[in-house]
Amino acid sequence: MSSRPPRPRVLSRLEWREHETAHDERARALTRPHRERAARGQSHPVEDFLFTYYSYKPSLLHRWHPGEGVDLAEAVTGPRAAWRWYRAGAEPRSLAVDGAAYRAERAALLANVGTILRATADRAPGFGCFGLHEWAMVYRQREHRHPVPLRLGRSGTDAVVEAHDLRCTHFDAFRFFTPEAAPRNRDAPTRERQPELEQPGCLHAGMDLYKWAVKLGPLVPGDLLLDAFELARDIRVLDMRASPYDLTDWGYEAVAIETAEGKAAYVREQRAFAERGQSIRARLSDITAG
């Protein structure tokens, strides 16, 4: 006996408009400082990272999707009717995310993202890197990536790198190591080895959950997209507080990972982020699996 697919959940026009409005308000609060700085031609070494490194426009966060299996009643008369990846819902005059079409066209993407998410979730988290990837990116260099002074100066920064065991597992962090720092790392991450090396304690793997949520497009409910963005934003703050840069003028207190106290503080926050990340990772993984 064949089982019928479950009937979609139906949101009245009032209900889904409330969801849409609340999502837009939350997104505007998250992107407002960046948009206002951009209008003034200003930049921020910490808060602008998610909009420059991932190169996703702030407007992307404002678009609410209900995810699959939800009919939006009376939606055919609104602008959503012209959006890609929507189809007629089961109810008259309703719209729904066309998950089948999206999955068919982007099957390879979903398979790749799902493989990385599941492999990362199943691996034991590592908490011994202490954010040294940022230090390795400026090791033995006269110039560095951000127009911010080094907290310990150039020689002091180099000494921290030389006194520690570099154990970065994330390719998109490792690829920015200086030529002198790369051979000091325990491993040599590559794009192809990403499913083999990604682990849930890595700050960059946690930030990348925002990237994966964007790539999964309308399959991702709006709350999950913004949760992933907020996690990435919060991780970025720790990433830079533990970096070699002096961000006191920007209002950030350093996490001095060159000290025992700083290492302990870093790991406490790292563990909390890993826990938040695993919850988001599980939801995204379920989406890739259909």
VEXKE-728079 format. One line per field, with one value per residue (C-alpha): residue number from 1; residue in three letters; x, y, z. Coordinates in pm, whole numbers. Each point is the difference from the previous one (the first is absolute). Last residue first. Layout:
<recs>
i	[NUM;...];
aa	[Ala;...];
c1	[X;...];
c2	[Y;...];
c3	[Z;...];
</recs>
This chain:
<recs>
i	[290;289;288;287;286;285;284;283;282;281;280;279;278;277;276;275;274;273;272;271;270;269;268;267;266;265;264;263;262;261;260;259;258;257;256;255;254;253;252;251;250;249;248;247;246;245;244;243;242;241;240;239;238;237;236;235;234;233;232;231;230;229;228;227;226;225;224;223;222;221;220;219;218;217;216;215;214;213;212;211;210;209;208;207;206;205;204;203;202;201;200;199;198;197;196;195;194;193;192;191;190;189;188;187;186;185;184;183;182;181;180;179;178;177;176;175;174;173;172;171;170;169;168;167;166;165;164;163;162;161;160;159;158;157;156;155;154;153;152;151;150;149;148;147;146;145;144;143;142;141;140;139;138;137;136;135;134;133;132;131;130;129;128;127;126;125;124;123;122;121;120;119;118;117;116;115;114;113;112;111;110;109;108;107;106;105;104;103;102;101;100;99;98;97;96;95;94;93;92;91;90;89;88;87;86;85;84;83;82;81;80;79;78;77;76;75;74;73;72;71;70;69;68;67;66;65;64;63;62;61;60;59;58;57;56;55;54;53;52;51;50;49;48;47;46;45;44;43;42;41;40;39;38;37;36;35;34;33;32;31;30;29;28;27;26;25;24;23;22;21;20;19;18;17;16;15;14;13;12;11;10;9;8;7;6;5;4;3;2;1];
aa	[Gly;Ala;Thr;Ile;Asp;Ser;Leu;Arg;Ala;Arg;Ile;Ser;Gln;Gly;Arg;Glu;Ala;Phe;Ala;Arg;Gln;Glu;Arg;Val;Tyr;Ala;Ala;Lys;Gly;Glu;Ala;Thr;Glu;Ile;Ala;Val;Ala;Glu;Tyr;Gly;Trp;Asp;Thr;Leu;Asp;Tyr;Pro;Ser;Ala;Arg;Met;Asp;Leu;Val;Arg;Ile;Asp;Arg;Ala;Leu;Glu;Phe;Ala;Asp;Leu;Leu;Leu;Asp;Gly;Pro;Val;Leu;Pro;Gly;Leu;Lys;Val;Ala;Trp;Lys;Tyr;Leu;Asp;Met;Gly;Ala;His;Leu;Cys;Gly;Pro;Gln;Glu;Leu;Glu;Pro;Gln;Arg;Glu;Arg;Thr;Pro;Ala;Asp;Arg;Asn;Arg;Pro;Ala;Ala;Glu;Pro;Thr;Phe;Phe;Arg;Phe;Ala;Asp;Phe;His;Thr;Cys;Arg;Leu;Asp;His;Ala;Glu;Val;Val;Ala;Asp;Thr;Gly;Ser;Arg;Gly;Leu;Arg;Leu;Pro;Val;Pro;His;Arg;His;Glu;Arg;Gln;Arg;Tyr;Val;Met;Ala;Trp;Glu;His;Leu;Gly;Phe;Cys;Gly;Phe;Gly;Pro;Ala;Arg;Asp;Ala;Thr;Ala;Arg;Leu;Ile;Thr;Gly;Val;Asn;Ala;Leu;Leu;Ala;Ala;Arg;Glu;Ala;Arg;Tyr;Ala;Ala;Gly;Asp;Val;Ala;Leu;Ser;Arg;Pro;Glu;Ala;Gly;Ala;Arg;Tyr;Trp;Arg;Trp;Ala;Ala;Arg;Pro;Gly;Thr;Val;Ala;Glu;Ala;Leu;Asp;Val;Gly;Glu;Gly;Pro;His;Trp;Arg;His;Leu;Leu;Ser;Pro;Lys;Tyr;Ser;Tyr;Tyr;Thr;Phe;Leu;Phe;Asp;Glu;Val;Pro;His;Ser;Gln;Gly;Arg;Ala;Ala;Arg;Glu;Arg;His;Pro;Arg;Thr;Leu;Ala;Arg;Ala;Arg;Glu;Asp;His;Ala;Thr;Glu;His;Glu;Arg;Trp;Glu;Leu;Arg;Ser;Leu;Val;Arg;Pro;Arg;Pro;Pro;Arg;Ser;Ser;Met];
c1	[1441;353;126;-271;86;362;-111;-192;289;252;-214;3;367;89;-152;200;319;-56;-20;315;190;-109;147;304;86;-29;230;255;-9;62;295;152;84;-374;-48;-372;13;-268;-193;-123;127;293;84;32;371;49;174;-333;-194;-236;-22;-124;-211;-189;-22;-167;-280;-64;11;-252;-224;16;-89;-295;-105;-9;-176;-272;-62;-65;267;-123;-23;378;216;305;-96;-25;335;167;-152;121;341;38;-6;257;209;-12;116;-145;-236;273;85;292;-132;-294;241;265;-77;24;343;127;376;43;181;62;359;43;-273;157;293;-214;-251;-323;-297;-74;-19;-313;-201;148;-117;191;243;240;288;210;110;317;88;-340;26;353;-120;-258;261;232;-274;-152;-180;-346;53;-132;-323;-25;-87;169;362;314;352;-57;182;-329;-302;-239;145;-127;-352;22;108;-358;80;47;-52;-377;-68;-354;-51;-122;-358;-126;286;-59;-372;42;272;-195;-321;169;138;-328;-201;235;-8;-380;-39;-246;-198;3;-129;-272;-117;14;-240;-73;-375;-263;-373;-281;-191;163;255;251;85;376;296;366;45;-198;-274;-288;188;-91;-358;-328;94;56;-364;100;368;30;281;174;338;150;-199;224;70;210;178;323;66;-27;325;185;199;372;102;321;-150;-341;103;313;-176;-38;364;226;-275;-33;-109;-130;-285;-269;211;10;-379;-45;242;-166;-350;71;-108;-283;-124;2;-207;-252;-16;-61;-277;-166;19;-130;-290;-69;-3;-264;-227;6;-97;275;-71;213;43;-179;231;120;-220;123;14;-146];
c2	[1590;-96;354;135;-243;117;361;-84;-203;276;256;-212;-88;367;102;-271;93;365;-89;-209;283;245;-216;-80;367;76;-291;111;355;-114;-216;293;41;-25;354;41;370;246;148;359;98;197;-307;-212;-81;-280;-329;-187;-128;299;-45;-358;69;273;-215;-274;237;104;-361;-103;292;-97;-362;108;236;-282;-234;255;54;-364;-161;-176;343;21;-295;209;267;-254;-148;343;70;-341;121;201;-320;-168;316;-24;-361;-207;-180;-172;22;-226;-284;187;284;-225;109;369;-61;-7;-44;-151;73;360;130;-47;264;270;105;13;218;-169;117;-346;-136;197;-115;-348;-53;-248;240;-174;240;-110;306;189;98;158;198;116;129;217;140;80;183;195;-156;149;29;328;12;60;-371;-258;45;161;-58;-375;-257;-160;210;-278;-236;232;-14;-381;-4;-1;-210;-316;-244;-37;-282;-131;-374;-73;-101;354;82;-306;73;364;-66;-281;203;297;-222;-185;321;159;-305;-12;365;-22;-295;128;341;-151;-235;273;225;225;45;241;23;115;-328;-231;-260;272;149;21;193;-54;335;293;146;-120;139;347;-40;-117;-369;5;-60;-278;-81;-378;-155;-330;146;307;307;239;356;238;251;-196;27;378;5;-107;-322;43;-274;183;345;-15;-234;206;333;-35;-56;239;261;205;352;145;177;-210;-309;90;28;-331;-176;140;-88;-363;-185;241;-16;-381;-7;245;-198;-324;154;130;-336;-194;245;-24;-377;8;265;-175;-325;-256;-350;-299;-225;-334;-289;-199;-301;-342;-278;-338];
c3	[224;100;-63;230;279;-20;38;316;144;-79;183;317;-43;-37;331;175;-183;91;369;-24;-170;269;274;-216;-45;371;85;-260;132;356;-110;-188;-373;-64;127;-62;-82;110;-291;-10;-346;141;205;-313;21;-253;79;-14;301;-5;-377;1;308;-189;-313;201;100;-362;-123;267;-92;-368;74;216;-280;-256;245;73;-370;-81;-221;-316;-163;-42;100;-91;252;283;-104;20;342;119;-115;319;204;-224;39;379;-4;284;-239;-207;-369;-94;-217;-151;-94;-154;-357;93;148;357;54;343;325;-104;11;-376;-58;220;-223;-314;188;99;-208;-142;355;83;-301;38;357;217;169;240;56;301;189;96;-356;-59;325;-91;-339;174;240;-292;-192;287;293;-67;-374;-136;-206;-376;-50;-221;101;-140;135;10;215;113;-99;-104;261;274;-141;-16;364;118;307;-214;287;18;-244;-40;-50;-353;-81;-53;-235;-217;-10;-99;-258;-170;5;-165;-277;-58;2;-253;-227;8;-92;-290;136;358;-103;-216;277;263;-183;298;33;-132;69;-228;51;257;-108;-79;-337;-49;141;-88;-173;131;-218;222;299;-122;126;-156;4;378;96;242;45;-12;207;-69;-84;163;105;-191;111;-207;225;31;-373;24;198;-316;13;-63;246;93;-47;167;282;63;45;378;92;-190;-47;-319;-91;-328;178;-171;69;368;11;-179;234;313;-134;-94;315;88;-358;10;318;-146;-325;188;208;-316;-181;299;41;-375;37;269;-155;-338;170;44;-125;98;-296;-20;74;-302;-74;99;-256;99];
</recs>
